[in-house]
Amino acid sequence: MFDNISMKRIKHLPTISILLGLAVGTYLPRSIKEKRAQADAQQTVTVSRRQKVQAVIGRFFDLIAVRERINTMKRILKAALILTVLILLAKYNRYIRPGIPTSIQLAQALDSNSRIEFRVPHGGNYMLVLGFQAHQAFIAFPSSCRVRIHSVVGAEVLDKRFFKNDLLNTNWLQGEGRFVCSPTIIIDGELLRLDEHLVAGGHYSISLSLPEVTATNVSLWLVYER
């Protein structure tokens, strides 16, 4: 009986071996596949995390670059603003800060056809002033007069006629001598300002055409602010 049982077991051994082999063969590939899938998934997660970290770092550096650009633009705008203010101050300095009134004598005594050459000093608010040393000189002054200014090359820059009744008395020649009056020229109800006609440092000639004989004690001055 024992032998019969042993023989039956021996007969079934190949079948058991085959079944075990199939079981092992089926399990092992699945196990390997699962491990590979897990490894791939872990690698994918690692790569994904690395990409996220790289993306965060990239955004951080992008923000730094943007801030640097903004700071650079702020510095440029600030420098441009300061430069603009300095240019405006230099250009309109005489309007912001009152200039020092100054006068230079162009002619000591006018005659019936005076022509005087002069160089324009640096400054602004240029105007002509007549200096009368006696009341009789003002009374004898012609009722009308023509003033003409030419550049050194002969180009005419001013040609105006004014009238004695339109002269406006000033105190701009104080300290220059004894003048009973020192009027400036008025044309069409406005002061004759020469800023738009003269250039600082330029060389010009001025002539006054007087239709009558003018007293010799009338002088001509250029008054300006420096």
C-alpha angles and dihedrals in degrees: 000000000000091000092052092053091047091049091051091051091049090051091053095047095089091051092049091047091051092049091048090049091050091048093048092043091051096045098044096056090046091049092048091047091049092049091048091048090050091048091049091048091049090049090049090051090048092049090046091051091047091051091049091050090048090048091051091048090047091052090048092054090044089055090049090050092049091049090049090051091048091049090048091051090048091052091048092048091047092051091046091050093050091047091049092050091049091050091049091047091050092047098045098030094120091055094049098039116036111242126230110263110237134173135196125193114240098178130011094203129012124219133189093282109023120178117180129181119211144160118235112242121224111269137069147252092064117192137163121241129190117216116212115189095187137031090234090060091056092046091050094047112116118262091237137022137183120223121196129180125195131185121240090264091054100258113146113237100169137022115168137152120214135182131228092234089059095055114118118213117229139176094229095118096057109140093020096091142292109317123167087202137358108194127182125217122269120195123184090349095305135098113262100244115185100195093103091049103042132060120207110254092018124132117233143161125222127198132187115202107205116188091205136042109281124212112258094229095071113102131193123226138184110219121193145148122252 
